């Protein structure tokens, strides 16, 4: 079982998009039983009174354009104890990377990586929160998910 946690700042745009894009990919390949896929936030900005906000409507709409549902997903925060529960922590940008290391204290097993390192482009996943460009974020995330599956031999 490969356990993957996608991480972004608020867990309402990029990381839930990645979670559901990869879930869709592994389901279509018939290999979903080999994976545990989740997403979380480095901040609590989208979590109020212990309850997370749902996926941001434009992110949800972008997934829907591709036939992917994220119904029921709400923001959750990454916790230090998650380090032992997952094999990969795939973040969207350098700030996420730094914040993940702040939460974990270290990355002794080198589990934390930027998602775009699994693409030929490298760099960071475009942040649609600022640009409003959810299609570019989708493309970046999709390509990163293809890359991680390739690295894992799927």
Residue pairs with C-beta under 8 A, 6 or more apart in sequence:
1 34
1 35
1 36
2 34
2 35
2 36
2 87
2 88
2 152
3 35
3 36
3 85
3 86
3 87
3 88
4 22
4 35
4 36
4 37
4 38
4 86
4 87
4 88
4 90
4 148
5 38
5 39
5 40
5 78
5 82
5 85
5 86
5 88
5 89
5 90
6 14
6 15
6 16
6 18
6 19
6 22
6 37
6 38
6 39
6 40
6 90
6 91
6 92
6 115
7 15
7 39
7 40
7 41
7 42
7 78
7 89
7 90
7 91
7 92
7 96
7 100
8 14
8 15
8 39
8 41
8 42
8 91
8 92
8 93
8 96
8 125
9 41
9 42
9 43
9 45
9 95
9 96
9 99
9 129
10 41
10 43
10 45
10 46
10 53
10 75
10 129
11 39
11 40
11 41
11 46
11 52
11 75
11 76
11 77
12 41
12 46
12 53
12 54
12 55
12 56
12 59
12 75
13 55
13 56
13 59
13 127
13 128
13 129
13 134
13 137
14 59
14 92
14 125
14 127
14 128
14 137
14 141
15 39
15 40
15 41
15 92
16 39
16 55
16 59
16 70
16 73
17 55
17 59
17 62
17 63
17 70
17 137
17 138
17 141
18 39
18 90
18 92
18 115
18 125
18 141
18 144
18 145
19 37
19 38
19 39
19 70
19 73
20 63
20 68
20 69
20 70
20 73
21 63
21 66
21 68
21 138
21 141
21 142
21 145
22 35
22 37
22 145
22 148
22 149
23 32
23 35
23 37
24 66
24 67
24 68
25 145
25 146
25 149
26 32
26 34
26 35
26 37
26 149
26 154
29 149
29 154
31 154
34 154
36 86
38 86
39 73
39 76
40 75
40 76
40 77
40 78
40 79
40 82
41 47
41 52
41 75
41 76
41 77
41 78
42 77
42 78
42 96
42 99
42 100
42 102
42 103
43 77
43 99
44 77
46 52
46 53
46 75
47 53
47 75
47 76
47 77
51 74
52 74
52 75
52 76
53 74
53 75
54 60
54 73
54 74
54 75
55 63
55 70
55 73
56 129
58 128
58 132
58 134
59 70
59 128
59 134
59 137
60 70
61 134
62 128
62 134
62 135
62 137
62 138
63 69
63 70
63 138
66 138
78 89
78 100
78 103
79 103
80 103
80 104
80 105
82 89
83 89
83 104
83 111
86 111
87 111
88 111
88 113
88 148
89 100
89 111
89 112
89 113
90 113
90 114
90 115
90 118
90 144
90 148
91 97
91 100
91 112
91 113
91 114
91 115
92 114
92 115
92 124
92 125
92 127
93 114
93 124
93 125
93 127
94 114
94 124
96 114
97 112
97 114
100 107
100 112
101 107
101 112
104 112
114 124
114 125
115 125
115 140
115 141
115 144
115 145
115 148
116 122
116 123
116 124
116 125
116 140
116 143
116 144
117 147
118 143
118 144
118 145
118 146
118 147
118 148
118 150
118 151
119 140
119 143
119 144
119 146
119 147
121 140
121 143
125 137
125 140
125 141
125 144
126 133
126 136
126 137
126 140
127 137
128 134
128 136
128 137
